[in-house]
Amino acid sequence: MSTAIIRNGRVIDPVNKRDEVVDLAILDGKIADKSAIKNQKAETIDAKGLIVAPGLIDIHVHLREPGAGHKETIESGARAAAAGGFTTVVCMPNTSPTADNPATIAWIKDRALKSACVNVLPTGTISKNIAGEELAPIGSLGQAGVVAITDDGHCVQNHELMRRAIEYARMVGLPVLDHCQDYNLVGNGVVNEGYWSTLLGLPGWPAAGEEAIVMRNILLAELCDHHIHCQHISAAGSVRLIHEARARGVKISGEVCPHHIALTDEAIQNFDTNYKMNPPLRSKADVDAILEGIADGTLSILCSDHAPHAEFEKEVEFDQAPFGIVGLETELGLFIDLLVHKHRKIDIVHLIEMYTVEPAKLLKLDAGTLSIGAPADVTLIDPDLEWTVKIDEFQSASRNSPFDGWKLKGRAVRTIVGGKTVWKL
Amino acid sequence: MSTHWNRKDLLGLRELSADEINFILDTADAFKQVGTREIKKVPALRGKTLVNFFVEPSTRTRTSFELAAHRLSADVINISAATSSLSKGETLKDTARNLEALHADILVLRHSSAGAPQFLAQWLKSSVINAGDGAHEHPTQGLLDIYTIREKRGKIDNLNVAIVGDILFSRVARSNIFGLTKLGAKVTLVGPSTLVPREFEKLGVTVSHKIDDVLPKADVVNLLRIQHERQRKEYFPGIGEYTTLFGLTKERAKLLKPDCLVMHPGPINRGVEIDSEVADGLQSVILDQVTNGLAVRMAVLYLCGGIAS
């Protein structure tokens, strides 16, 4: 088992209100007191000038297995996660077959155990085959080890079915994550409804199509007294609704992907499908509202919605291309660059909380802290390192990123899982 | 080649300058003369191959391009989606690159997806001519409409042009908006609020939902086909109500100035967006549009085909 000492880093452990330059000891894959490794042979890791953070958690990734290994595998996706500074990823259930049954969950867990260099935690579906028509076996999925249920990529339209799913999930103690999209309002929309959709003649996806379901989720969270987490918030109205509801004590939360603050729908003007994602890139006003929502705590979790697609799948007509971009290897750099440096909305401690404490709390994970005895999942971050995104250097099996060539400030330089370095710059 | 033109592709009117648009129209003037000769053929594109690649059905536009190419002495191949490999699952990019490998010089593309011509143009050395992409642009239709207005009225600047009908889903409307506003026309869009959303005002045009207020001031009325069969039924209650509120009936036509031009890109739904008497009346230039379409397409093929070589 791995034993190490990380020397002279700035240890930031928000759970323990800790922020100090100190050595961090690892014994047998767990965080240990320094005295415990006194007589042990330990690897020394120099962290001078670096932040030593609890291993980062991304609660929203698509690893594409089973069913689409040509886009990504659990193995390659985990390597991408490690290269991005993530020690734990939560994978979405919209695979083929969908993760709507214990056998598929068991397959994913087995695959992760055998091939993944980071912790891979599966989610199960809300409805059978993500069809939105009848409940998936949520209790059995819980027993099989899912950390949450979601129909991500799709959205249960039947409010009654959603209500029963939430009540059932409450009984078995599973959080509910929801991709917020009203199918009637959104129709065949592929880009934000507004100036650019009007100009380009592309079908519009109005912000109200997200906000309507965020509102629905707020009402159901109150009705069922259970937590609902709204995925990839893109619209100003959603931020306002969540802000008001949280102020009233409703169990509702929201997450942010970097593309929704780094870009606006202006980016679609050349019909480049690397700017096509769901929900779509929105307006400057939406970006500003999301930035404020992050600053005031309304939006509490950062994630990627890592959505790998093969080049030949993206190199098609805009409206026919699949939604989504890869994100694991750019998200931390983008968020540090934009939130901490450029817009100065939050400090690095708050950012680390949003990647550790908050996701661990939402999904009740034994992660996100550097407490003695916790798994030695640690991310070393250089918040001031300037680097350039190069898609050809990605660990991910896919290259569908709009950020190629972006110059960013801040990135992870070493990723440690269970005391073992799984990636370093 | 002239210094006025250096594009191998015609993807839309939005990216063209007023000078470039005028240059195409001037070139079309010369080609229109060709159509009045006994021998209606010039050798401008002799030895070149043009592929009419229509991924969405069309008769009128495809025929016009085909005839234009023949008159320029190009060899023409027609491919429709039903006969192409797209129906076997080949991607658009692969199909187009295969055509290029067969030395196609000019690819005329009609496609149901907005941006499809832009997508192909970035991969191909051949000229790509947009013959209509989704609800985005139909630049040769926009050009022939503008050509017809210029021919009949002698100018574009300061004319009041009303475009009536389904604007939201119309590529003809967008190309007309981009082209006409660049040349100084005042464009008013007319139709139900669901098909003419206020967002269009940001494109530098006026939006109206009252046709009777617009017609008396108009120098040109361009009526777009109401494609009721293709529309989701929530956009308007029905054809009857559309005609009542927005149809250019013969009664309404009395509101028009005597020299106002009545235009329609075709095919016409007689009795829906326009009454037969008006479509066939003295103010109608609908068939002139068709004739001018040929000259404009010859000009576009000649200019772009010349650059690609």
Contacts between the chains, C-beta under 8 A, distances in Angstrom:
chain1	res1	chain2	res2	distance
A	187	B	232	7.4
A	193	B	199	8.0
A	194	B	199	6.6
A	195	B	199	6.4
A	195	B	202	5.2
A	198	B	197	7.2
A	198	B	199	4.5
A	198	B	200	6.0
A	198	B	202	7.2
A	198	B	203	7.0
A	199	B	14	7.5
A	199	B	174	7.7
A	199	B	203	6.6
A	200	B	114	5.7
A	200	B	115	6.9
A	200	B	136	5.8
A	201	B	114	4.4
A	201	B	133	7.7
A	201	B	134	5.5
A	201	B	135	3.3
A	201	B	136	3.6
A	201	B	137	7.3
A	201	B	169	7.9
A	201	B	171	6.2
A	201	B	174	5.9
A	202	B	114	5.0
A	202	B	115	7.3
A	202	B	134	7.5
A	202	B	135	7.6
A	202	B	136	7.5
A	203	B	135	8.0
A	270	B	118	6.6
A	271	B	114	7.3
A	271	B	115	3.1
A	271	B	118	5.0
A	271	B	119	5.9
A	312	B	91	6.6
A	315	B	91	6.9
A	315	B	93	5.6
A	316	B	91	5.7
A	316	B	92	6.4
A	316	B	93	7.2
A	316	B	119	7.8
A	317	B	92	6.1
A	317	B	111	6.9
A	317	B	113	3.6
A	317	B	115	6.7
A	317	B	116	4.9
A	317	B	119	6.1
A	318	B	113	6.3
A	318	B	114	6.6
A	318	B	115	4.5
A	318	B	116	8.0
A	318	B	119	7.2
A	319	B	113	4.8
A	319	B	114	6.7
A	319	B	115	7.9
A	319	B	134	7.1
A	320	B	113	6.1
